[in-house]
Amino acid sequence: MKKILITGFEPFGGASVNPALEAVKQLGEAKLEGGEIVVCEVPVTRYESVDTVIAAIETHQPDFVITVGQAGGRAGITPERVAINVDDFRIADNGGNQPIDEPVVVDGPDAYFTTLPIKAITRTLQEQGIPCQVSNTAGTFVCNHLFYGVQHYLSGKNIGHGFVHIPLLPAQDTTGNQATMSLDVIVEGLRLVAQATIDNKQDVAIGAGQIC
């Protein structure tokens, strides 16, 4: 029985809700074949976010970790390919931190790639009618910071990890002009992300690149 830790960020930037946290609240009850899910709420605060997930890893001893955050403007669920060693916050995080062009980890490598089967994940969700595509940028805010920081901690450990961005909820689209996804679809999509992670020990060789 494989154990998957799925984490979700608290609201930030003045918002009252974060779809990542709302989904994680439901995923603790989700059923997997050959696996179980444990969950963790994560603060949108620069270093505290990584420390929180590391503590959860040490407590639960998972086989895989899936960190999740919202991405306004994206219409689908997007597993991230790479985290970069840069903090360049457009807005302050929930702790008031707003670093500009600072490393996530001083003297760390320029980037870390996901160790989840992101193309198999993408294919699985698309086959179930859930919009999904590989993303090549996790941004430079706390999502990327967490992705990079957790990968750095897990370097050399036999625990798979990757970051997944999800769309906004319909209630967050106050202008009627933003892409959204219902919570039940997000929850099912993330459950399928976890299931595909268990089912695919190696990723599949299918095209998922972008021209620009």
Buried (B, 14 or more C-beta within 10 A) or exposed (E): EBBBBBBBBBBBBEBEBBBBBBBBBBBEEBEBEEBBBBBBBBBBBBBBBBBBBBEBBEEBEBBBBBBBBBBBEBBBBBBBBBBBBBBBBEEBBBBEBBBEEEBBBEEBEEEBEBBBBBBBBBBBBBEEEBBBBBBEBBBBBBBBBBBBBBBBBBEEEEBBBBBBBBBBBEEBBEEEEBBBBEBEBBBBBBBBBBBBBBBBEEBBEEEBEEEE
